[in-house]
């Protein structure tokens, strides 16, 4: 496991309660979690276990009802929407099952978008986008739009977009859910490679085969951590072609 022992994520006693009519739903019920820099974590659990809520809180898309959450040394527990957006854009790269690409934009333009929001100059944007697309094996597809790419290539564009801001964490939600087996394995090989280069990866999945790529599997049930299993295996970077 590639880790220097620094706690990148530190969650303590996290609860998240939703009001559904007259009933309260406890999506998270006192969850504790520490993830160190460089880890490769699979977050698993059955429907209703709290894994989606946990992902949203880890990704600063939602805030806990109670408990404390520290991300890369910052207490983000009580931040407002603008502060959370700033932290989210700087610290986290998202990869979604449905790719979330702009259909009329090229691969280059889709990857460039977060850097435009961040206010980077044109030359820096061009250099970073080219490097990110090359990193996922799409240096020759920069002008292609999503409908000109396969599902696996679209997900590679999404990974490049997540990488381009140089985040602390890549947070992937069922990243192979819309792909066939071969394309899914190619995508997981990219995550293996990125983790071998020191990038922290958190994959939310229900698929045991996908979870085998991680060096740590955390299972949630009823809003709490049910099990936390580590592996000593090291990734070799995989084959991205």
C-alpha positions in Angstrom: 0.0 0.0 0.0 1.4 3.4 -1.1 0.9 5.7 1.9 3.1 8.1 3.8 0.9 7.9 6.9 -0.7 11.3 6.6 -4.4 11.4 7.3 -6.0 13.0 4.3 -9.6 12.2 5.4 -10.5 12.1 9.1 -14.2 11.6 9.9 -15.4 11.2 13.5 -18.9 10.4 14.7 -20.5 11.5 11.4 -24.2 11.4 11.3 -26.5 12.5 8.5 -30.3 12.6 9.1 -32.9 13.3 6.5 -36.5 14.2 7.2 -38.9 12.1 5.1 -42.4 13.4 6.0 -42.9 12.6 9.6 -40.0 10.2 9.8 -36.3 10.7 10.2 -33.9 8.6 8.1 -30.5 8.1 9.6 -28.3 7.6 6.5 -25.1 7.8 8.5 -25.2 6.9 12.2 -21.9 7.7 13.9 -19.5 6.7 11.1 -15.7 7.0 11.7 -13.2 6.9 8.9 -9.6 7.7 8.3 -8.0 7.6 4.9 -4.3 8.3 4.5 -2.6 9.9 1.6 -1.9 7.5 -1.2 -4.4 4.8 -0.2 -6.7 3.0 -2.7 -10.0 2.4 -1.0 -13.2 0.7 -2.1 -16.3 1.9 -0.3 -19.0 -0.8 -0.4 -22.4 -1.6 1.1 -25.9 -2.7 0.2 -28.6 -0.3 -0.9 -29.4 1.9 2.1 -26.1 1.3 3.8 -25.1 4.9 3.7 -22.3 4.6 1.1 -23.7 7.3 -1.3 -24.2 9.7 1.6 -20.7 9.0 2.8 -19.4 9.7 -0.7 -21.3 13.0 -0.8 -19.9 14.1 2.5 -16.3 13.0 1.6 -16.7 14.9 -1.7 -18.0 18.0 0.1 -21.3 17.8 -1.8 -23.2 17.5 1.5 -22.5 18.3 5.1 -23.0 16.0 8.2 -25.8 16.6 10.7 -23.3 16.0 13.4 -19.7 14.8 13.9 -16.4 16.2 12.6 -14.8 16.0 9.1 -11.3 17.1 8.4 -10.0 17.0 4.8 -6.3 17.5 4.1 -5.9 19.4 7.4 -8.9 21.6 7.0 -12.1 21.3 9.2 -14.8 21.4 6.5 -17.6 20.3 8.9 -19.3 23.7 9.2 -18.3 25.3 6.0 -20.9 27.2 3.8 -21.7 26.4 0.2 -19.1 28.7 -1.3 -16.3 27.5 1.0 -17.2 23.9 0.3 -17.2 24.6 -3.5 -13.7 26.0 -3.2 -12.4 23.1 -1.3 -14.2 20.6 -3.5 -12.7 22.2 -6.7 -9.2 22.2 -5.2 -9.1 18.9 -3.4 -11.3 16.4 -5.2 -11.6 15.0 -8.7 -14.9 13.3 -9.5 -15.6 10.4 -11.8 -19.2 9.4 -12.3 -20.9 6.3 -13.7 -22.7 8.4 -16.4 -19.5 10.3 -17.4 -21.2 13.8 -17.1 -19.5 15.2 -20.2 -20.8 18.1 -22.2 -22.1 16.5 -25.4 -21.2 19.4 -27.8 -17.7 20.0 -26.3 -14.6 18.2 -27.5 -12.5 16.0 -25.2 -10.1 18.8 -24.8 -12.9 21.3 -23.9 -14.5 18.9 -21.4 -11.2 18.4 -19.6 -10.3 22.1 -19.7 -13.6 23.3 -18.1 -12.5 23.0 -14.4 -9.3 25.0 -15.2 -11.4 27.8 -16.8 -13.5 27.9 -13.6 -10.3 28.1 -11.6 -9.1 31.1 -13.6 -5.9 29.6 -15.0 -4.4 31.2 -18.1 -4.7 29.7 -21.5 -1.2 28.3 -21.9 -1.3 26.6 -18.5 -4.7 25.2 -19.4 -3.5 23.8 -22.7 -0.4 22.2 -21.1 -2.4 20.6 -18.3 -5.2 19.3 -20.5 -2.7 17.8 -23.0 -0.8 16.1 -20.1 -4.0 14.7 -18.6 -5.4 13.3 -21.8 -2.0 11.7 -22.6 -2.0 10.2 -19.2 -5.2 8.3 -19.9 -4.1 7.3 -23.4 -6.3 9.8 -25.3 -3.7 12.2 -26.7 -4.9 11.5 -30.2 -8.6 12.1 -29.4 -8.5 15.7 -28.2 -10.9 17.0 -30.9 -13.4 14.2 -30.6 -16.8 14.8 -29.0 -18.4 12.3 -26.7 -20.6 10.8 -29.4 -17.5 10.1 -31.4 -15.9 8.1 -28.5 -16.6 4.7 -27.0 -17.9 4.4 -23.5 -14.5 3.5 -22.2 -13.0 6.5 -24.0 -15.6 8.8 -22.5 -14.8 7.6 -19.1 -11.1 8.2 -19.8 -12.0 11.8 -20.7 -13.9 12.0 -17.3 -10.8 10.7 -15.5 -8.6 13.2 -17.3 -11.0 16.0 -16.3 -10.8 14.7 -12.7 -7.0 14.7 -12.8 -6.4 18.1 -14.5 -6.9 20.1 -11.4 -4.2 18.1 -9.5 -6.6 17.1 -6.7 -5.7 15.3 -3.5 -8.3 12.6 -4.1 -10.0 10.9 -7.1 -13.5 10.0 -6.0 -15.1 7.6 -8.4 -18.8 6.5 -8.1 -19.5 3.1 -9.8 -17.0 4.2 -12.6 -17.5 1.0 -14.7 -21.2 0.7 -14.2 -22.0 1.7 -17.8 -19.2 -0.2 -19.4 -18.7 -3.7 -20.7 -16.2 -6.0 -18.9 -13.2 -5.2 -21.2 -13.7 -1.5 -21.0 -14.3 -1.7 -17.3 -11.0 -3.5 -16.7 -9.2 -0.9 -18.8 -10.6 1.9 -16.7 -9.6 0.1 -13.5 -6.1 -0.4 -14.9 -5.9 3.4 -15.2 -6.9 3.8 -11.5 -4.3 1.2 -10.6 -1.7 3.2 -12.5 -2.7 6.5 -10.9 -2.6 5.0 -7.4 0.9 3.5 -8.1 1.9 7.1 -8.9 0.8 8.2 -5.4 -2.7 9.5 -6.1 -5.4 8.7 -3.4 -8.3 6.8 -5.0 -11.7 6.1 -3.4 -14.0 4.0 -5.5 -17.7 3.6 -4.4 -18.9 0.3 -5.8 -21.2 -2.7 -5.2 -19.0 -4.9 -7.4 -16.6 -7.3 -5.6 -14.5 -7.6 -8.8 -14.0 -3.8 -8.9 -13.2 -3.8 -5.2 -10.3 -6.3 -5.7 -8.3 -3.5 -7.3 -8.2 -1.6 -4.0 -5.8 -2.2 -1.2 -8.5 -1.5 1.4 -12.1 -2.4 1.4 -14.5 -0.6 3.8 -18.0 -1.9 4.1 -20.9 0.1 5.4 -24.1 -1.2 6.9 -26.9 0.8 8.5 -24.9 4.0 8.4 -21.8 2.6 10.2 -18.5 1.0 9.2 -19.2 -2.8 9.4 -15.7 -3.9 8.3 -12.4 -2.4 7.2 -10.0 -4.8 5.4 -6.6 -4.0 4.2 -4.4 -5.8 1.6 -0.6 -5.7 1.4 -0.7 -6.1 -2.4 0.9 -3.3 -4.5 -0.4 -2.2 -7.9 2.0 -2.4 -10.8 0.3 0.3 -12.9 -1.7 -2.0 -15.1 -2.1 -1.7 -18.8 -4.2 1.3 -20.0 -4.4 0.2 -23.6 
